[in-house]
Amino acid sequence: MDSMDVLHNYKFFINKIHKMSRCRIAIQAVSETLSEAKTDADVWLAGHSLGAVMAIATAKHVVRERGLFLETYLFNSPYPSLPIEGIIKNEQVNILQRLI
């Protein structure tokens, strides 16, 4: 893992990945591909790990800008979360955490 991966992981955790250069490049590439494609059904997104995060950010951008929902395949996408049961003392939260 290089230093840019560490930075991207951090930006993902604080929900700022869409502002990173790799993500902007992905969004631009998908936008250009959509402009050239015959239909939006011809365009799929896929990603593994940090690539899955980029695919999600790109898909969100496409929905906001074009109103299109692209078929997306994600593998081992990171799932950041704070230990909410330690922050919020509530029995319902504890029950939900046990179910998950």
C-alpha positions in Angstrom: 0.0 0.0 0.0 1.4 3.3 -1.0 1.0 6.7 0.8 -1.8 7.7 -1.6 -3.7 4.6 -0.7 -3.4 5.6 3.0 -4.7 9.1 2.2 -7.6 7.7 0.1 -8.5 5.4 3.0 -8.6 8.3 5.4 -10.6 10.4 3.0 -13.1 7.5 2.6 -13.4 7.2 6.3 -14.3 11.0 6.7 -16.6 10.8 3.6 -14.4 13.0 1.4 -13.2 10.4 -1.2 -15.1 12.1 -4.0 -12.7 15.1 -3.7 -9.6 13.0 -4.4 -7.8 13.0 -7.8 -8.3 9.2 -8.4 -12.0 9.6 -7.9 -12.3 12.6 -10.1 -10.5 10.7 -12.8 -12.9 7.8 -12.5 -15.9 10.1 -12.6 -14.5 11.8 -15.7 -13.8 8.5 -17.4 -17.3 7.2 -16.7 -18.9 10.5 -17.9 -17.0 10.2 -21.2 -17.9 6.6 -21.5 -21.6 7.4 -20.9 -21.5 10.1 -23.6 -20.1 7.6 -26.1 -22.3 4.6 -25.1 -25.4 3.7 -27.0 -27.4 3.2 -23.8 -26.6 3.6 -20.1 -27.2 -0.2 -19.8 -24.0 -0.7 -21.7 -22.0 0.8 -18.8 -21.3 -1.1 -15.6 -19.2 -0.2 -12.6 -17.0 -2.6 -10.7 -14.5 -2.3 -7.9 -12.6 -4.2 -5.2 -11.8 -2.7 -1.8 -10.8 1.0 -2.4 -11.9 0.5 -6.0 -15.4 -0.3 -4.7 -15.4 3.0 -2.8 -14.4 4.8 -6.1 -17.2 2.9 -7.9 -19.8 4.0 -5.2 -18.6 7.6 -5.4 -18.8 7.6 -9.2 -22.2 6.0 -9.2 -23.5 8.6 -6.7 -22.1 11.3 -9.0 -23.8 9.8 -12.1 -27.2 9.6 -10.2 -26.9 13.3 -9.1 -25.8 14.6 -12.5 -27.6 12.4 -14.9 -30.3 10.6 -13.0 -29.0 7.3 -14.1 -28.6 4.2 -12.0 -25.7 2.1 -13.3 -25.3 -1.6 -12.7 -22.6 -1.9 -10.1 -20.5 -4.8 -8.8 -18.6 -4.3 -5.6 -16.2 -6.8 -3.9 -14.9 -6.5 -0.4 -16.0 -2.9 0.0 -14.8 -1.4 3.2 -17.4 -0.7 5.8 -16.3 2.0 8.2 -18.3 2.5 11.3 -17.7 3.8 14.8 -18.5 1.5 17.7 -21.9 3.2 18.2 -22.9 0.9 21.1 -20.0 2.5 23.1 -21.1 6.0 22.2 -24.8 5.7 22.7 -26.0 3.9 25.8 -29.3 2.5 24.6 -30.7 -1.0 24.8 -32.2 -0.8 21.3 -28.8 0.0 19.8 -27.3 -2.9 21.7 -30.0 -5.3 20.4 -29.5 -4.1 16.8 -25.7 -4.6 17.1 -26.2 -8.2 18.3 -28.5 -8.9 15.3 -26.0 -7.5 12.8 
